[in-house]
Amino acid sequence: MKKVIVGSTNPVKIETTKVGFAFVFPDEEFVFEGVKASSRVPDQPLSDKETLQGAHNRADHARELVPGADFYVGLEGGMEDRDGELHEFAWIVVKSREGKVGKGKTGTFFPPVAFRRLILEEGKEMGEATDIIFGDSNSKQKRGAIGHLTKGAIDRTELYRHAVIFALIPFLHEELY
């Protein structure tokens, strides 16, 4: 059985990692453990580059916390302000014990202007802004902003799932990577 360390204790991030690995490796058995790994970027990353760095850092910090696992996964949600419009997305980085790296990025969605004000002007994180706008609590550990905005058609686990699978491509085709 292979061990996967997720650089987060957020149940959504752990579950989406499990789901992605199950899709890619249906005949293999894994044990998953979430650890409180630091992104070493601001709590709310505000650029594509910063968000990707946060995912790398979470995977690396997870390796420091639990050496010897087979895979380390860093998931980092972020956004970028482009011409007055927020672009919301997440990066997923998977690193193997041997040092192979896979990366995947979610689709992008565009939160309403109320989010922009709370995040960029008041310094809130996306989860906090979601809780304020939708009257929720701890939404980032549940369906997230995307779940509220799509009325449950896509939740945070589903949004991240494809990016986890994208990040696993190098491990499916090791001869090409």
C-alpha positions as CSV (number, residue, x, y, z in Angstrom):
1,M,0.0,0.0,0.0
2,K,1.4,3.4,-1.0
3,K,1.3,6.4,1.3
4,V,0.1,9.8,0.2
5,I,0.6,12.9,2.4
6,V,-1.6,15.8,1.6
7,G,-0.2,19.2,2.7
8,S,-3.5,20.2,4.4
9,T,-5.9,19.1,7.0
10,N,-8.8,20.5,5.1
11,P,-11.3,17.6,4.5
12,V,-12.1,18.9,1.0
13,K,-8.5,18.9,-0.1
14,I,-7.9,15.4,1.4
15,E,-11.1,14.0,-0.2
16,T,-10.4,15.5,-3.7
17,T,-6.9,14.0,-3.5
18,K,-8.4,10.6,-2.7
19,V,-10.9,10.8,-5.5
20,G,-8.2,11.9,-8.1
21,F,-5.9,9.1,-7.1
22,A,-8.7,6.6,-7.3
23,F,-9.6,7.7,-10.9
24,V,-6.0,7.5,-12.0
25,F,-4.9,4.4,-10.2
26,P,-8.0,2.3,-9.8
27,D,-6.1,-1.0,-9.1
28,E,-3.8,0.4,-6.5
29,E,-4.3,0.9,-2.8
30,F,-3.3,4.1,-1.0
31,V,-3.5,5.4,2.5
32,F,-3.9,9.2,2.8
33,E,-2.9,11.5,5.6
34,G,-3.4,15.2,5.9
35,V,-0.8,17.3,7.7
36,K,-0.8,21.0,8.5
37,A,1.7,22.2,5.9
38,S,2.5,25.8,5.4
39,S,2.1,27.4,1.9
40,R,4.7,30.0,2.8
41,V,2.7,32.5,0.7
42,P,0.0,34.9,2.0
43,D,-3.2,33.2,3.2
44,Q,-4.9,34.5,0.1
45,P,-2.5,34.3,-2.8
46,L,-3.2,37.0,-5.3
47,S,-1.4,35.8,-8.5
48,D,-1.0,32.7,-10.5
49,K,2.7,32.5,-9.7
50,E,2.1,32.9,-6.0
51,T,-0.7,30.3,-6.0
52,L,1.5,27.8,-7.8
53,Q,4.4,28.5,-5.4
54,G,2.0,27.9,-2.5
55,A,1.1,24.4,-3.8
56,H,4.8,23.6,-4.3
57,N,5.6,24.8,-0.8
58,R,2.8,22.7,0.8
59,A,4.0,19.6,-0.9
60,D,7.6,20.3,0.2
61,H,6.6,21.1,3.7
62,A,4.5,17.9,3.9
63,R,7.7,16.0,2.9
64,E,9.6,17.7,5.7
65,L,6.8,16.8,8.2
66,V,6.4,13.1,7.1
67,P,9.5,11.9,5.3
68,G,9.4,8.6,3.4
69,A,5.9,8.6,1.9
70,D,5.3,7.7,-1.8
71,F,3.6,11.0,-2.8
72,Y,3.2,14.5,-1.4
73,V,0.3,16.7,-2.6
74,G,0.1,20.5,-2.3
75,L,-3.2,22.2,-3.1
76,E,-3.5,26.0,-3.1
77,G,-6.5,28.1,-4.1
78,G,-5.8,31.6,-5.3
79,M,-6.9,34.4,-7.5
80,E,-5.6,37.1,-9.8
81,D,-7.1,40.6,-10.4
82,R,-7.0,41.2,-14.2
83,D,-8.4,44.5,-15.4
84,G,-10.8,44.8,-12.4
85,E,-12.1,41.2,-12.6
86,L,-11.2,38.5,-10.2
87,H,-10.0,35.2,-11.7
88,E,-10.4,32.3,-9.1
89,F,-8.5,29.0,-9.5
90,A,-6.3,26.5,-7.7
91,W,-3.0,24.8,-8.4
92,I,-2.3,21.2,-7.4
93,V,1.3,19.9,-7.2
94,V,2.1,16.2,-6.7
95,K,5.7,15.1,-5.9
96,S,6.9,11.6,-5.6
97,R,9.5,10.2,-3.2
98,E,11.9,10.0,-6.1
99,G,11.4,13.7,-7.0
100,K,9.1,13.5,-10.0
101,V,6.7,16.5,-10.1
102,G,3.3,16.8,-11.6
103,K,1.2,20.0,-11.8
104,G,-2.4,20.6,-12.5
105,K,-4.6,23.7,-12.5
106,T,-8.4,24.0,-12.1
107,G,-10.7,25.8,-14.4
108,T,-11.2,29.5,-13.7
109,F,-14.3,31.1,-12.4
110,F,-15.2,34.7,-11.9
111,P,-16.7,35.7,-8.6
112,P,-19.1,38.6,-8.4
113,V,-17.8,42.1,-7.6
114,A,-18.8,41.8,-3.9
115,F,-16.0,39.3,-3.5
116,R,-13.5,41.7,-5.1
117,R,-14.3,44.3,-2.5
118,L,-14.0,42.0,0.5
119,I,-10.8,40.3,-0.7
120,L,-8.8,43.2,-2.3
121,E,-10.1,46.1,-0.3
122,E,-10.8,44.5,3.1
123,G,-8.1,41.8,3.0
124,K,-10.4,38.8,3.5
125,E,-9.7,35.3,2.3
126,M,-12.0,33.7,-0.3
127,G,-13.5,31.4,2.3
128,E,-14.2,34.4,4.7
129,A,-15.8,36.4,1.8
130,T,-17.9,33.4,0.9
131,D,-19.1,33.0,4.5
132,I,-20.0,36.7,4.6
133,I,-21.8,36.9,1.3
134,F,-23.7,33.6,1.6
135,G,-24.2,33.6,5.4
136,D,-22.3,30.3,5.7
137,S,-19.6,29.3,8.2
138,N,-16.3,27.5,7.3
139,S,-17.4,27.1,3.7
140,K,-13.8,26.5,2.5
141,Q,-14.0,23.1,4.3
142,K,-17.3,22.3,2.6
143,R,-18.5,23.3,-0.8
144,G,-16.7,26.5,-1.1
145,A,-17.5,29.6,-3.2
146,I,-17.9,27.6,-6.3
147,G,-20.5,25.4,-4.6
148,H,-22.5,28.4,-3.6
149,L,-22.2,30.2,-6.9
150,T,-23.2,27.1,-8.9
151,K,-25.9,26.2,-6.4
152,G,-24.2,22.9,-5.8
153,A,-23.6,21.9,-9.5
154,I,-19.9,22.0,-8.9
155,D,-18.4,22.0,-5.4
156,R,-14.8,22.5,-4.3
157,T,-14.0,18.8,-4.4
158,E,-15.2,18.5,-8.0
159,L,-13.4,21.7,-9.0
160,Y,-10.1,20.4,-7.7
161,R,-10.6,16.8,-8.9
162,H,-9.6,17.4,-12.5
163,A,-6.5,19.3,-11.5
164,V,-5.4,16.4,-9.2
165,I,-5.8,14.1,-12.2
166,F,-3.8,16.5,-14.4
167,A,-1.0,16.6,-11.8
168,L,-0.9,12.8,-11.9
169,I,-0.3,12.5,-15.7
170,P,3.6,12.3,-15.3
171,F,3.1,9.3,-13.1
172,L,0.9,7.6,-15.7
173,H,3.5,8.1,-18.4
174,E,6.8,8.0,-16.6
175,E,8.6,7.2,-19.9
176,L,7.5,10.6,-21.3
177,Y,8.3,12.7,-18.3
